[in-house]
Amino acid sequence: MNEYRNTPSVLAQLADAPWRTSTRSQTSNCVEVAPLSPGPAAVALRDSKDRGGAVLLFNRSGWLGFISGAKNGQFDLD
């Protein structure tokens, strides 16, 4: 994950982003993901319960690393 400042271009991308929630989500403990148009950030991630809150921005390699870590249990709390 990289840090991106709240520049007008990033904020505009987030406002127009096609947010989606997994079809497997059945509770309120979900995240939403949105692909972003070409730029430094490729994917945005946010809490579906707090859509106006913090957003994590990933470049392509950071996103692929996050997905790999999640699949391998790297972020499990147990």
N, C-alpha and C positions, 0 to 999 in steps of 0.2 A: 504494500500500500504506500502510496506517495501522499505528501501533503500538498494540497492545492489551495490557494487563497480564494476568497470569495470575489473573484473578478466578475465583471459583467458577463463575459462569455460563458464561464462555468455556471453562474446562476441562471442564465438563459437556457442552457442545456438541461439543467435540472427541472426547470419549469415546464419544458416541453418533452421531457423524457417519457417514454412509453413504459411506465412501471408495471410490473407483473408479479404475482404471487404464485408459488408452486401450486399445482392442482392437488398435491398431496397434503397441503395445509388443511387441517381440520380444526385447529384451535386458534386462539388469539395470539399464540406464541410464534409469529411468523415474521419473516423478513421479505422485503420486496427488492427486486433487482431490475435495473434498467440499463440497456446498452446505450452508450452515448455516441454521438456523431464524432467523426475524426477530430482528434485533439489529444492533449496529453493524458487525459483520463478516458478509459475505454468502457468502464462499467461502474455504476453507482449502486450502493446497497444501503437500505434504511429499514428501520423498525416499522412494521405495518401498524402498530398501535400509536406511533408518534410520527406521523408523516411530515410534520413541520419541524422535527428535531434534527439531530445530527445525521449526516450522510457520509458514508465511507466511499472514497473514490479510489479505484484501482486502475493501474495501467494493465495492459494485456498479460504480461508475464506475472505480475502480482496477483491478478485474478486467477490465473491458472494454478499458481502456487497455493492460493487460499482454498480453491476447490479440492486440490490434491490433498492438502492437510486435513480438510473436513472429512473427506472420504476415508482417510487413514486414521481417524480418531485423534488427531493432534490437538483438537480443541475440546475434547470431551471432558466433562467435569468430574467424572467418576475416577 
